[in-house]
Amino acid sequence: MSEDMGLIVKTMARATIPLIGIFGTYVISHGHLTPGGGFQGGATIAGAGVLFLIAFGLSEAKKRYGHHVYSALESLGGLVFLGVAMLGMSVAFFYNTLWRKGIVFAGKPGTLLSAGYLPIMNLAVGLKVFAGLVSAMMAIAAYRRWKE
Amino acid sequence: MKKALGALSLLFILGILLIVAHPDYGLKFGFGGKDWQTYRYTDEYYIEHGIEEVGGTNIVTDIVFDYRGYDTIGEATVLFTAIAGAVALLRRWRDDDE
């Protein structure tokens, strides 16, 4: 049994993986305006990774997956989340200084560049969830114990 | 007989919980007086003040990242710990062959 799933599935995956990625990025970047957010969008993009793995097989996925890169990305997401949460530390933890003082991301409510630290936090959480889910999936796929 | 008794007692407990949680004649805790509903049921407050205080028009994101930020930190920690545990458990062990 070959590792990939054949020509039809591979062609469909080539067509749909970019669309899934674009949709997930949209859900993350509009997290403060429309339903969805960092967790949901990150899980959507991780779904594109799952589709790549099961359509193209483990050896093809291993070529494009760097363990150190993904662990660094996940740590970066968590650290950015904590650091942005500490920006308003002079008042309270999780105080939205950027919005209330109007520093950056201070447009009208409902526009993309509004809501203070919410877009930054959504990006950080989305990066963290995406990297974490892809790492877990690769660990489950790569370290199986049974023989072919 | 035992099963019916268990189902009945579960129903009884559920009814008591419904009465306790009812806003009109349930338990009143927190600050006393007339304002206890505003302190206990915070959804109206979030819907009215969320946009001006946090800025996002998605009230759920406002609550998750601002009003209930500690909860989100806990969630991120749980995710991180779960993935670290999965990778640590699933990786190749020393006495595995190959």
gemmi code that builds the backbone of each chain (N, CA, C; Angstrom):
import gemmi

chains = {
    "A": [
        ("MET", (0.845, -1.194, 0.000), (0.000, 0.000, 0.000), (0.882, 1.247, 0.000)),
        ("SER", (0.626, 2.099, -0.946), (1.449, 3.303, -0.999), (0.980, 4.298, 0.052)),
        ("GLU", (1.819, 5.270, 0.321), (1.530, 6.165, 1.427), (0.499, 7.219, 1.071)),
        ("ASP", (0.549, 7.728, -0.170), (-0.418, 8.781, -0.495), (-1.752, 8.168, -0.927)),
        ("MET", (-2.708, 9.025, -1.228), (-4.060, 8.523, -1.464), (-4.459, 8.564, -2.925)),
        ("GLY", (-3.516, 8.650, -3.832), (-3.869, 8.577, -5.242), (-4.059, 9.928, -5.887)),
        ("LEU", (-4.215, 9.904, -7.195), (-4.164, 11.142, -7.985), (-5.345, 12.062, -7.704)),
        ("ILE", (-6.551, 11.467, -7.583), (-7.753, 12.298, -7.447), (-7.712, 13.080, -6.137)),
        ("VAL", (-7.410, 12.349, -5.046), (-7.389, 13.007, -3.741), (-6.285, 14.048, -3.691)),
        ("LYS", (-5.135, 13.713, -4.330), (-4.031, 14.679, -4.293), (-4.380, 15.945, -5.060)),
        ("THR", (-5.036, 15.796, -6.203), (-5.414, 16.992, -6.967), (-6.416, 17.843, -6.210)),
        ("MET", (-7.399, 17.173, -5.587), (-8.387, 17.928, -4.807), (-7.727, 18.631, -3.638)),
        ("ALA", (-6.766, 17.943, -3.000), (-6.093, 18.568, -1.862), (-5.283, 19.773, -2.319)),
        ("ARG", (-4.616, 19.643, -3.489), (-3.873, 20.798, -4.005), (-4.786, 21.986, -4.229)),
        ("ALA", (-6.027, 21.718, -4.660), (-6.941, 22.834, -4.921), (-7.511, 23.404, -3.636)),
        ("THR", (-7.796, 22.558, -2.628), (-8.545, 23.054, -1.467), (-7.659, 23.549, -0.332)),
        ("ILE", (-6.418, 23.069, -0.247), (-5.581, 23.490, 0.886), (-5.362, 25.006, 0.916)),
        ("PRO", (-5.062, 25.668, -0.217), (-4.941, 27.130, -0.147), (-6.226, 27.818, 0.267)),
        ("LEU", (-7.363, 27.291, -0.201), (-8.629, 27.926, 0.175), (-8.883, 27.788, 1.664)),
        ("ILE", (-8.594, 26.604, 2.219), (-8.778, 26.417, 3.667), (-7.869, 27.361, 4.439)),
        ("GLY", (-6.635, 27.521, 3.936), (-5.708, 28.424, 4.609), (-6.182, 29.855, 4.570)),
        ("ILE", (-6.712, 30.284, 3.418), (-7.204, 31.659, 3.305), (-8.392, 31.864, 4.231)),
        ("PHE", (-9.292, 30.873, 4.279), (-10.470, 31.016, 5.143), (-10.068, 31.091, 6.610)),
        ("GLY", (-9.094, 30.245, 7.005), (-8.638, 30.287, 8.391), (-7.990, 31.612, 8.733)),
        ("THR", (-7.190, 32.144, 7.797), (-6.565, 33.442, 8.046), (-7.609, 34.545, 8.167)),
        ("TYR", (-8.677, 34.422, 7.351), (-9.762, 35.412, 7.459), (-10.440, 35.322, 8.819)),
        ("VAL", (-10.698, 34.092, 9.276), (-11.365, 33.944, 10.574), (-10.505, 34.520, 11.686)),
        ("ILE", (-9.179, 34.303, 11.599), (-8.305, 34.836, 12.647), (-8.265, 36.356, 12.589)),
        ("SER", (-8.056, 36.924, 11.375), (-7.809, 38.361, 11.305), (-9.088, 39.166, 11.525)),
        ("HIS", (-10.251, 38.572, 11.323), (-11.495, 39.274, 11.623), (-12.097, 38.781, 12.925)),
        ("GLY", (-11.275, 38.258, 13.816), (-11.807, 37.664, 15.033), (-12.508, 38.649, 15.923)),
        ("HIS", (-12.141, 39.939, 15.858), (-12.798, 40.915, 16.722), (-14.028, 41.525, 16.070)),
        ("LEU", (-14.339, 41.105, 14.835), (-15.502, 41.683, 14.160), (-16.608, 40.669, 13.923)),
        ("THR", (-16.246, 39.479, 13.503), (-17.234, 38.477, 13.126), (-17.060, 37.249, 14.004)),
        ("PRO", (-18.027, 36.345, 14.017), (-17.878, 35.133, 14.811), (-16.609, 34.364, 14.466)),
        ("GLY", (-16.000, 33.788, 15.463), (-14.724, 33.106, 15.263), (-13.641, 33.823, 16.036)),
        ("GLY", (-12.423, 33.405, 15.825), (-11.317, 34.011, 16.547), (-10.075, 33.162, 16.414)),
        ("GLY", (-9.155, 33.374, 17.338), (-7.866, 32.713, 17.232), (-7.955, 31.201, 17.279)),
        ("PHE", (-8.688, 30.660, 18.252), (-8.766, 29.205, 18.393), (-9.397, 28.568, 17.151)),
        ("GLN", (-10.518, 29.150, 16.730), (-11.244, 28.542, 15.622), (-10.456, 28.625, 14.333)),
        ("GLY", (-9.877, 29.801, 14.050), (-9.120, 29.939, 12.817), (-7.868, 29.087, 12.810)),
        ("GLY", (-7.177, 29.021, 13.959), (-5.994, 28.162, 14.040), (-6.336, 26.708, 13.805)),
        ("ALA", (-7.463, 26.277, 14.371), (-7.875, 24.885, 14.155), (-8.233, 24.643, 12.697)),
        ("THR", (-8.806, 25.670, 12.029), (-9.127, 25.516, 10.607), (-7.861, 25.332, 9.774)),
        ("ILE", (-6.834, 26.159, 10.048), (-5.598, 26.034, 9.269), (-4.912, 24.700, 9.585)),
        ("ALA", (-5.001, 24.279, 10.847), (-4.449, 22.963, 11.182), (-5.183, 21.855, 10.433)),
        ("GLY", (-6.478, 22.081, 10.135), (-7.212, 21.131, 9.311), (-6.617, 21.014, 7.923)),
        ("ALA", (-6.128, 22.135, 7.364), (-5.426, 22.069, 6.083), (-4.175, 21.205, 6.204)),
        ("GLY", (-3.466, 21.329, 7.340), (-2.288, 20.485, 7.556), (-2.649, 19.010, 7.620)),
        ("VAL", (-3.767, 18.706, 8.299), (-4.213, 17.315, 8.382), (-4.535, 16.776, 6.995)),
        ("LEU", (-5.200, 17.614, 6.197), (-5.544, 17.198, 4.827), (-4.276, 16.918, 4.028)),
        ("PHE", (-3.252, 17.773, 4.188), (-1.997, 17.543, 3.478), (-1.387, 16.218, 3.894)),
        ("LEU", (-1.398, 15.953, 5.200), (-0.757, 14.719, 5.681), (-1.463, 13.481, 5.155)),
        ("ILE", (-2.796, 13.459, 5.213), (-3.459, 12.221, 4.805), (-3.543, 12.111, 3.301)),
        ("ALA", (-3.430, 13.226, 2.554), (-3.503, 13.117, 1.102), (-2.150, 12.774, 0.499)),
        ("PHE", (-1.086, 13.351, 1.028), (0.226, 13.173, 0.414), (1.104, 12.168, 1.131)),
        ("GLY", (0.697, 11.730, 2.338), (1.497, 10.737, 3.022), (2.517, 11.341, 3.961)),
        ("LEU", (3.033, 10.468, 4.837), (3.881, 10.950, 5.930), (5.229, 11.458, 5.437)),
        ("SER", (5.832, 10.756, 4.460), (7.194, 11.134, 4.063), (7.203, 12.497, 3.380)),
        ("GLU", (6.129, 12.774, 2.608), (6.037, 14.093, 1.966), (5.821, 15.181, 3.005)),
        ("ALA", (5.010, 14.858, 4.048), (4.748, 15.852, 5.090), (5.980, 16.106, 5.926)),
        ("LYS", (6.784, 15.046, 6.124), (7.987, 15.227, 6.959), (8.972, 16.183, 6.313)),
        ("LYS", (8.987, 16.217, 4.962), (9.929, 17.120, 4.286), (9.587, 18.573, 4.558)),
        ("ARG", (8.281, 18.857, 4.762), (7.862, 20.240, 4.927), (7.650, 20.614, 6.385)),
        ("TYR", (7.879, 19.712, 7.290), (7.615, 19.976, 8.707), (8.933, 20.041, 9.447)),
        ("GLY", (9.226, 21.187, 10.031), (10.419, 21.306, 10.858), (10.022, 21.356, 12.316)),
        ("HIS", (10.518, 20.427, 13.086), (10.093, 20.330, 14.486), (10.467, 21.580, 15.263)),
        ("HIS", (11.698, 22.056, 15.024), (12.145, 23.230, 15.784), (11.380, 24.478, 15.384)),
        ("VAL", (11.070, 24.591, 14.086), (10.320, 25.755, 13.618), (8.963, 25.816, 14.309)),
        ("TYR", (8.274, 24.665, 14.369), (6.919, 24.684, 14.918), (6.929, 24.880, 16.421)),
        ("SER", (7.905, 24.297, 17.111), (7.936, 24.544, 18.562), (8.276, 25.998, 18.835)),
        ("ALA", (9.147, 26.594, 17.995), (9.440, 28.016, 18.183), (8.209, 28.870, 17.912)),
        ("LEU", (7.428, 28.499, 16.878), (6.217, 29.271, 16.565), (5.213, 29.202, 17.704)),
        ("GLU", (5.048, 27.994, 18.283), (4.079, 27.872, 19.363), (4.513, 28.690, 20.573)),
        ("SER", (5.818, 28.614, 20.895), (6.284, 29.399, 22.030), (6.135, 30.885, 21.761)),
        ("LEU", (6.404, 31.292, 20.503), (6.262, 32.704, 20.153), (4.824, 33.174, 20.330)),
        ("GLY", (3.868, 32.338, 19.898), (2.470, 32.711, 20.075), (2.100, 32.904, 21.531)),
        ("GLY", (2.495, 31.951, 22.372), (2.181, 32.086, 23.794), (2.826, 33.297, 24.417)),
        ("LEU", (4.098, 33.568, 24.035), (4.797, 34.704, 24.642), (4.206, 36.031, 24.194)),
        ("VAL", (3.806, 36.109, 22.910), (3.179, 37.344, 22.434), (1.863, 37.573, 23.164)),
        ("PHE", (1.087, 36.503, 23.357), (-0.179, 36.609, 24.091), (0.052, 37.160, 25.493)),
        ("LEU", (1.014, 36.567, 26.214), (1.282, 37.029, 27.580), (1.823, 38.450, 27.586)),
        ("GLY", (2.721, 38.759, 26.635), (3.322, 40.083, 26.615), (2.304, 41.167, 26.328)),
        ("VAL", (1.385, 40.896, 25.380), (0.348, 41.888, 25.080), (-0.597, 42.033, 26.264)),
        ("ALA", (-0.854, 40.924, 26.960), (-1.708, 41.019, 28.142), (-1.062, 41.876, 29.216)),
        ("MET", (0.280, 41.892, 29.251), (0.954, 42.679, 30.288), (1.138, 44.138, 29.906)),
        ("LEU", (0.700, 44.553, 28.694), (0.905, 45.942, 28.275), (0.203, 46.915, 29.204)),
        ("GLY", (-0.984, 46.548, 29.680), (-1.715, 47.447, 30.551), (-1.482, 47.168, 32.004)),
        ("MET", (-0.279, 46.704, 32.333), (0.023, 46.235, 33.687), (-0.094, 47.353, 34.717)),
        ("SER", (0.019, 48.625, 34.286), (-0.060, 49.711, 35.263), (-1.471, 49.820, 35.834)),
        ("VAL", (-2.481, 49.302, 35.117), (-3.844, 49.317, 35.658), (-4.225, 47.927, 36.142)),
        ("ALA", (-4.200, 46.964, 35.227), (-4.559, 45.604, 35.590), (-4.052, 44.674, 34.508)),
        ("PHE", (-3.889, 43.413, 34.843), (-3.622, 42.393, 33.839), (-4.821, 42.316, 32.899)),
        ("PHE", (-4.569, 42.168, 31.598), (-5.629, 42.172, 30.587), (-6.391, 43.485, 30.604)),
        ("TYR", (-5.668, 44.601, 30.643), (-6.307, 45.904, 30.488), (-5.980, 46.405, 29.096)),
        ("ASN", (-7.009, 46.792, 28.342), (-6.823, 47.087, 26.916), (-6.306, 48.513, 26.747)),
        ("THR", (-5.006, 48.700, 27.062), (-4.453, 50.050, 26.986), (-4.472, 50.594, 25.573)),
        ("LEU", (-4.136, 49.732, 24.613), (-4.015, 50.198, 23.234), (-5.318, 50.811, 22.745)),
        ("TRP", (-6.443, 50.283, 23.191), (-7.733, 50.806, 22.753), (-8.133, 52.027, 23.564)),
        ("ARG", (-7.971, 51.976, 24.853), (-8.490, 53.064, 25.680), (-7.651, 54.321, 25.553)),
        ("LYS", (-6.333, 54.153, 25.389), (-5.493, 55.338, 25.188), (-5.401, 55.707, 23.718)),
        ("GLY", (-5.833, 54.814, 22.819), (-5.818, 55.138, 21.396), (-4.437, 55.158, 20.784)),
        ("ILE", (-3.586, 54.176, 21.102), (-2.204, 54.193, 20.614), (-2.150, 53.626, 19.201)),
        ("VAL", (-2.375, 52.292, 19.054), (-2.503, 51.707, 17.723), (-3.780, 50.884, 17.718)),
        ("PHE", (-4.190, 50.464, 16.523), (-5.428, 49.702, 16.357), (-6.585, 50.401, 17.046)),
        ("ALA", (-6.700, 51.709, 16.815), (-7.717, 52.470, 17.533), (-8.722, 53.100, 16.593)),
        ("GLY", (-9.061, 52.412, 15.519), (-10.045, 52.965, 14.595), (-11.449, 52.864, 15.146)),
        ("LYS", (-12.404, 53.202, 14.303), (-13.805, 53.109, 14.706), (-14.161, 51.657, 14.995)),
        ("PRO", (-15.008, 51.360, 15.949), (-15.407, 49.968, 16.171), (-16.116, 49.410, 14.947)),
        ("GLY", (-15.692, 48.217, 14.528), (-16.265, 47.625, 13.337), (-15.325, 47.642, 12.164)),
        ("THR", (-14.248, 48.438, 12.231), (-13.250, 48.399, 11.167), (-12.159, 47.408, 11.537)),
        ("LEU", (-11.321, 47.066, 10.549), (-10.330, 46.013, 10.784), (-9.274, 46.460, 11.781)),
        ("LEU", (-8.828, 47.714, 11.687), (-7.755, 48.186, 12.568), (-8.351, 48.844, 13.802)),
        ("SER", (-9.132, 48.059, 14.552), (-9.702, 48.613, 15.779), (-9.492, 47.605, 16.893)),
        ("ALA", (-10.061, 47.911, 18.051), (-10.140, 46.970, 19.165), (-8.824, 46.720, 19.869)),
        ("GLY", (-7.845, 47.615, 19.727), (-6.658, 47.529, 20.576), (-5.915, 46.240, 20.434)),
        ("TYR", (-5.756, 45.515, 21.549), (-4.912, 44.321, 21.490), (-5.653, 43.080, 21.001)),
        ("LEU", (-6.936, 43.190, 20.730), (-7.654, 41.978, 20.310), (-7.115, 41.364, 19.011)),
        ("PRO", (-6.808, 42.137, 17.944), (-6.252, 41.492, 16.747), (-4.905, 40.841, 17.004)),
        ("ILE", (-4.060, 41.501, 17.813), (-2.740, 40.926, 18.105), (-2.897, 39.617, 18.863)),
        ("MET", (-3.801, 39.629, 19.847), (-4.019, 38.403, 20.627), (-4.608, 37.302, 19.767)),
        ("ASN", (-5.518, 37.681, 18.853), (-6.085, 36.662, 17.970), (-5.015, 36.038, 17.101)),
        ("LEU", (-4.116, 36.880, 16.559), (-3.020, 36.345, 15.742), (-2.141, 35.417, 16.563)),
        ("ALA", (-1.805, 35.844, 17.802), (-0.911, 35.029, 18.630), (-1.557, 33.688, 18.967)),
        ("VAL", (-2.834, 33.730, 19.372), (-3.510, 32.481, 19.750), (-3.688, 31.583, 18.526)),
        ("GLY", (-3.990, 32.204, 17.367), (-4.136, 31.402, 16.156), (-2.847, 30.714, 15.775)),
        ("LEU", (-1.735, 31.435, 15.858), (-0.422, 30.839, 15.575), (-0.131, 29.696, 16.526)),
        ("LYS", (-0.461, 29.921, 17.806), (-0.180, 28.908, 18.819), (-1.010, 27.646, 18.589)),
        ("VAL", (-2.303, 27.834, 18.317), (-3.174, 26.671, 18.116), (-2.776, 25.913, 16.851)),
        ("PHE", (-2.479, 26.665, 15.777), (-2.081, 26.013, 14.524), (-0.809, 25.187, 14.728)),
        ("ALA", (0.228, 25.813, 15.307), (1.497, 25.096, 15.486), (1.323, 23.916, 16.423)),
        ("GLY", (0.521, 24.103, 17.500), (0.350, 23.023, 18.447), (-0.386, 21.840, 17.851)),
        ("LEU", (-1.479, 22.116, 17.112), (-2.250, 21.000, 16.560), (-1.464, 20.262, 15.489)),
        ("VAL", (-0.714, 21.019, 14.647), (0.086, 20.350, 13.617), (1.186, 19.505, 14.261)),
        ("SER", (1.789, 20.026, 15.356), (2.828, 19.241, 16.034), (2.244, 17.962, 16.621)),
        ("ALA", (1.074, 18.064, 17.253), (0.468, 16.876, 17.851), (0.127, 15.851, 16.787)),
        ("MET", (-0.418, 16.342, 15.648), (-0.784, 15.427, 14.572), (0.454, 14.746, 13.991)),
        ("MET", (1.532, 15.512, 13.815), (2.745, 14.903, 13.269), (3.336, 13.894, 14.247)),
        ("ALA", (3.237, 14.193, 15.559), (3.737, 13.231, 16.543), (2.938, 11.943, 16.487)),
        ("ILE", (1.607, 12.066, 16.373), (0.770, 10.867, 16.312), (1.080, 10.078, 15.044)),
        ("ALA", (1.312, 10.783, 13.921), (1.536, 10.080, 12.660), (2.926, 9.478, 12.585)),
        ("ALA", (3.920, 10.163, 13.150), (5.306, 9.745, 12.911), (5.764, 8.673, 13.882)),
        ("TYR", (5.245, 8.679, 15.108), (5.794, 7.793, 16.130), (4.894, 6.614, 16.394)),
        ("ARG", (4.258, 6.072, 15.374), (3.400, 4.915, 15.651), (4.245, 3.678, 15.863)),
        ("ARG", (3.690, 2.750, 16.640), (4.497, 1.648, 17.126), (4.382, 0.392, 16.290)),
        ("TRP", (3.270, 0.269, 15.513), (3.073, -0.974, 14.812), (3.801, -0.950, 13.477)),
        ("LYS", (4.044, -2.179, 12.948), (4.744, -2.291, 11.670), (3.726, -2.281, 10.534)),
        ("GLU", (4.216, -1.970, 9.359), (3.345, -1.968, 8.176), (2.867, -3.373, 7.868)),
    ],
    "B": [
        ("MET", (-36.923, -1.013, 40.452), (-37.226, -0.206, 41.640), (-36.060, 0.740, 41.953)),
        ("LYS", (-34.860, 0.157, 42.019), (-33.706, 1.009, 42.331), (-33.472, 2.041, 41.238)),
        ("LYS", (-33.642, 1.582, 39.974), (-33.406, 2.496, 38.856), (-34.408, 3.638, 38.868)),
        ("ALA", (-35.685, 3.279, 39.144), (-36.710, 4.325, 39.173), (-36.424, 5.316, 40.291)),
        ("LEU", (-35.979, 4.768, 41.433), (-35.665, 5.660, 42.552), (-34.525, 6.610, 42.192)),
        ("GLY", (-33.506, 6.043, 41.524), (-32.384, 6.898, 41.139), (-32.809, 7.969, 40.162)),
        ("ALA", (-33.650, 7.600, 39.179), (-34.107, 8.599, 38.210), (-34.927, 9.668, 38.895)),
        ("LEU", (-35.788, 9.249, 39.840), (-36.615, 10.232, 40.550), (-35.758, 11.194, 41.355)),
        ("SER", (-34.735, 10.656, 42.033), (-33.909, 11.569, 42.837), (-33.123, 12.512, 41.936)),
        ("LEU", (-32.662, 12.027, 40.767), (-31.985, 12.921, 39.833), (-32.914, 14.047, 39.380)),
        ("LEU", (-34.176, 13.681, 39.097), (-35.166, 14.674, 38.682), (-35.390, 15.701, 39.787)),
        ("PHE", (-35.454, 15.206, 41.036), (-35.654, 16.088, 42.199), (-34.505, 17.087, 42.306)),
        ("ILE", (-33.259, 16.562, 42.185), (-32.094, 17.454, 42.291), (-32.109, 18.493, 41.168)),
        ("LEU", (-32.501, 18.055, 39.975), (-32.565, 18.981, 38.842), (-33.580, 20.087, 39.086)),
        ("GLY", (-34.750, 19.697, 39.651), (-35.754, 20.700, 39.958), (-35.266, 21.696, 40.979)),
        ("ILE", (-34.564, 21.195, 42.029), (-34.033, 22.111, 43.046), (-33.038, 23.073, 42.425)),
        ("LEU", (-32.177, 22.552, 41.530), (-31.190, 23.423, 40.887), (-31.879, 24.482, 40.030)),
        ("LEU", (-32.953, 24.083, 39.333), (-33.677, 25.048, 38.507), (-34.277, 26.161, 39.361)),
        ("ILE", (-34.817, 25.776, 40.523), (-35.404, 26.800, 41.390), (-34.320, 27.721, 41.938)),
        ("VAL", (-33.185, 27.111, 42.334), (-32.111, 27.911, 42.924), (-31.562, 28.903, 41.906)),
        ("ALA", (-31.493, 28.479, 40.628), (-30.887, 29.338, 39.626), (-31.859, 30.348, 39.046)),
        ("HIS", (-33.120, 30.303, 39.426), (-34.094, 31.205, 38.808), (-33.889, 32.632, 39.301)),
        ("PRO", (-33.911, 33.596, 38.425), (-33.621, 34.965, 38.868), (-34.697, 35.582, 39.748)),
        ("ASP", (-35.941, 35.091, 39.696), (-36.986, 35.768, 40.458), (-37.027, 35.343, 41.920)),
        ("TYR", (-36.945, 34.024, 42.169), (-37.016, 33.589, 43.564), (-35.909, 32.627, 43.911)),
        ("GLY", (-34.791, 32.747, 43.260), (-33.673, 31.869, 43.554), (-32.839, 32.409, 44.692)),
        ("LEU", (-31.681, 31.778, 44.883), (-30.748, 32.254, 45.896), (-30.222, 33.620, 45.493)),
        ("LYS", (-30.167, 34.534, 46.441), (-29.563, 35.840, 46.177), (-28.233, 35.890, 46.907)),
        ("PHE", (-27.153, 35.980, 46.118), (-25.848, 36.095, 46.777), (-25.102, 37.274, 46.196)),
        ("GLY", (-23.934, 37.537, 46.718), (-23.209, 38.738, 46.323), (-23.693, 39.902, 47.166)),
        ("PHE", (-23.614, 41.113, 46.614), (-24.079, 42.278, 47.338), (-25.586, 42.195, 47.498)),
        ("GLY", (-26.096, 42.617, 48.624), (-27.521, 42.549, 48.843), (-28.238, 43.679, 48.141)),
        ("GLY", (-29.490, 43.800, 48.431), (-30.250, 44.918, 47.903), (-30.779, 44.663, 46.505)),
        ("LYS", (-31.171, 45.760, 45.867), (-31.834, 45.641, 44.581), (-30.869, 45.330, 43.453)),
        ("ASP", (-29.575, 45.628, 43.668), (-28.621, 45.526, 42.564), (-28.074, 44.125, 42.363)),
        ("TRP", (-28.606, 43.137, 43.096), (-27.933, 41.834, 43.051), (-27.996, 41.214, 41.659)),
        ("GLN", (-29.029, 41.546, 40.891), (-29.116, 40.950, 39.564), (-28.041, 41.487, 38.636)),
        ("THR", (-27.693, 42.769, 38.771), (-26.653, 43.304, 37.897), (-25.288, 42.737, 38.259)),
        ("TYR", (-25.091, 42.366, 39.533), (-23.808, 41.774, 39.878), (-23.741, 40.303, 39.497)),
        ("ARG", (-24.905, 39.635, 39.480), (-24.864, 38.210, 39.208), (-24.984, 37.912, 37.721)),
        ("TYR", (-25.862, 38.619, 37.020), (-26.045, 38.366, 35.588), (-25.325, 39.459, 34.827)),
        ("THR", (-24.094, 39.135, 34.346), (-23.265, 40.176, 33.756), (-23.442, 40.295, 32.253)),
        ("ASP", (-24.331, 39.503, 31.654), (-24.406, 39.521, 30.194), (-24.884, 40.864, 29.657)),
        ("GLU", (-25.881, 41.458, 30.344), (-26.367, 42.774, 29.888), (-25.236, 43.791, 29.904)),
        ("TYR", (-24.434, 43.739, 30.964), (-23.313, 44.682, 31.064), (-22.347, 44.514, 29.901)),
        ("TYR", (-22.022, 43.248, 29.589), (-21.079, 43.006, 28.497), (-21.635, 43.510, 27.183)),
        ("ILE", (-22.920, 43.235, 26.919), (-23.502, 43.642, 25.639), (-23.550, 45.160, 25.529)),
        ("GLU", (-23.827, 45.851, 26.665), (-23.953, 47.314, 26.571), (-22.599, 48.007, 26.552)),
        ("HIS", (-21.636, 47.512, 27.329), (-20.374, 48.236, 27.471), (-19.213, 47.626, 26.710)),
        ("GLY", (-19.427, 46.444, 26.091), (-18.294, 45.753, 25.469), (-17.638, 46.542, 24.372)),
        ("ILE", (-18.460, 47.166, 23.511), (-17.877, 47.844, 22.342), (-17.067, 49.059, 22.760)),
        ("GLU", (-17.574, 49.839, 23.732), (-16.816, 51.035, 24.097), (-15.627, 50.698, 24.999)),
        ("GLU", (-15.707, 49.621, 25.783), (-14.613, 49.341, 26.715), (-13.504, 48.539, 26.100)),
        ("VAL", (-13.834, 47.579, 25.235), (-12.801, 46.731, 24.648), (-12.609, 47.044, 23.173)),
        ("GLY", (-13.695, 47.376, 22.462), (-13.522, 47.835, 21.104), (-13.953, 46.865, 20.036)),
        ("GLY", (-14.047, 45.565, 20.361), (-14.435, 44.614, 19.335), (-15.946, 44.543, 19.209)),
        ("THR", (-16.421, 44.424, 17.984), (-17.862, 44.261, 17.825), (-18.294, 42.832, 18.064)),
        ("ASN", (-17.350, 41.899, 18.119), (-17.649, 40.518, 18.471), (-17.556, 40.388, 19.989)),
        ("ILE", (-18.717, 40.370, 20.638), (-18.724, 40.446, 22.102), (-18.051, 39.219, 22.712)),
        ("VAL", (-18.142, 38.070, 22.014), (-17.523, 36.856, 22.549), (-16.007, 37.041, 22.655)),
        ("THR", (-15.413, 37.651, 21.624), (-13.979, 37.914, 21.693), (-13.653, 38.920, 22.789)),
        ("ASP", (-14.526, 39.917, 22.961), (-14.313, 40.853, 24.051), (-14.257, 40.139, 25.392)),
        ("ILE", (-15.209, 39.233, 25.606), (-15.256, 38.529, 26.891), (-14.048, 37.612, 27.028)),
        ("VAL", (-13.731, 36.860, 25.946), (-12.680, 35.843, 26.052), (-11.317, 36.475, 26.272)),
        ("PHE", (-11.050, 37.599, 25.602), (-9.706, 38.157, 25.687), (-9.573, 39.294, 26.674)),
        ("ASP", (-10.666, 39.886, 27.113), (-10.504, 40.994, 28.050), (-11.127, 40.693, 29.405)),
        ("TYR", (-12.440, 40.504, 29.431), (-13.084, 40.327, 30.740), (-12.661, 39.005, 31.383)),
        ("ARG", (-12.506, 37.974, 30.553), (-12.160, 36.659, 31.100), (-10.797, 36.215, 30.576)),
        ("GLY", (-9.836, 37.120, 30.622), (-8.533, 36.814, 30.050), (-7.795, 35.704, 30.756)),
        ("TYR", (-7.964, 35.613, 32.069), (-7.272, 34.557, 32.815), (-7.712, 33.178, 32.348)),
        ("ASP", (-8.993, 33.097, 32.014), (-9.511, 31.816, 31.526), (-8.830, 31.427, 30.224)),
        ("THR", (-8.587, 32.414, 29.362), (-7.931, 32.119, 28.087), (-6.486, 31.705, 28.301)),
        ("ILE", (-5.824, 32.336, 29.280), (-4.455, 31.906, 29.606), (-4.447, 30.454, 30.057)),
        ("GLY", (-5.422, 30.095, 30.895), (-5.511, 28.712, 31.336), (-5.745, 27.757, 30.180)),
        ("GLU", (-6.582, 28.200, 29.226), (-6.865, 27.359, 28.074), (-5.605, 27.140, 27.241)),
        ("ALA", (-4.853, 28.227, 27.025), (-3.624, 28.108, 26.249), (-2.631, 27.199, 26.958)),
        ("THR", (-2.577, 27.315, 28.308), (-1.671, 26.451, 29.070), (-2.070, 24.996, 28.957)),
        ("VAL", (-3.399, 24.748, 29.004), (-3.879, 23.373, 28.876), (-3.503, 22.796, 27.513)),
        ("LEU", (-3.668, 23.602, 26.465), (-3.320, 23.145, 25.112), (-1.843, 22.821, 25.017)),
        ("PHE", (-1.018, 23.732, 25.544), (0.432, 23.538, 25.505), (0.828, 22.266, 26.253)),
        ("THR", (0.271, 22.085, 27.457), (0.609, 20.914, 28.259), (0.163, 19.625, 27.590)),
        ("ALA", (-1.042, 19.671, 26.978), (-1.552, 18.463, 26.323), (-0.653, 18.059, 25.172)),
        ("ILE", (-0.198, 19.037, 24.375), (0.628, 18.698, 23.219), (2.008, 18.241, 23.660)),
        ("ALA", (2.560, 18.906, 24.696), (3.852, 18.461, 25.214), (3.756, 17.035, 25.742)),
        ("GLY", (2.649, 16.724, 26.447), (2.475, 15.369, 26.959), (2.313, 14.359, 25.849)),
        ("ALA", (1.557, 14.729, 24.798), (1.353, 13.799, 23.679), (2.667, 13.495, 22.987)),
        ("VAL", (3.461, 14.537, 22.731), (4.739, 14.317, 22.044), (5.681, 13.514, 22.930)),
        ("ALA", (5.680, 13.808, 24.234), (6.582, 13.083, 25.126), (6.194, 11.621, 25.244)),
        ("LEU", (4.890, 11.326, 25.210), (4.458, 9.930, 25.341), (4.659, 9.153, 24.048)),
        ("LEU", (4.483, 9.836, 22.911), (4.444, 9.113, 21.646), (5.799, 8.956, 20.979)),
        ("ARG", (6.837, 9.671, 21.449), (8.106, 9.625, 20.715), (8.776, 8.277, 20.917)),
        ("ARG", (9.784, 8.023, 20.108), (10.456, 6.730, 20.131), (11.167, 6.549, 21.466)),
        ("TRP", (10.999, 5.386, 22.069), (11.628, 5.162, 23.355), (12.957, 4.469, 23.174)),
        ("ARG", (13.728, 4.406, 24.275), (15.109, 3.950, 24.165), (15.180, 2.484, 23.767)),
        ("ASP", (14.295, 1.627, 24.320), (14.403, 0.197, 24.027), (13.488, -0.234, 22.899)),
        ("ASP", (12.931, 0.725, 22.133), (12.271, 0.338, 20.890), (13.329, -0.049, 19.878)),
        ("ASP", (13.013, -1.123, 19.101), (14.006, -1.499, 18.088), (13.955, -0.514, 16.937)),
        ("GLU", (14.834, -0.702, 15.990), (15.124, 0.135, 14.816), (15.693, 1.495, 15.178)),
    ],
}
model = gemmi.Model(1)
for chain_id, residues in chains.items():
    chain = gemmi.Chain(chain_id)
    for i, (resn, *xyz) in enumerate(residues, 1):
        res = gemmi.Residue()
        res.name, res.seqid = resn, gemmi.SeqId(i, " ")
        for name, pos in zip(("N", "CA", "C"), xyz):
            atom = gemmi.Atom()
            atom.name, atom.element = name, gemmi.Element(name[0])
            atom.pos, atom.b_iso = gemmi.Position(*pos), 0.0
            res.add_atom(atom)
        chain.add_residue(res)
    model.add_chain(chain)
structure = gemmi.Structure()
structure.add_model(model)
structure.setup_entities()
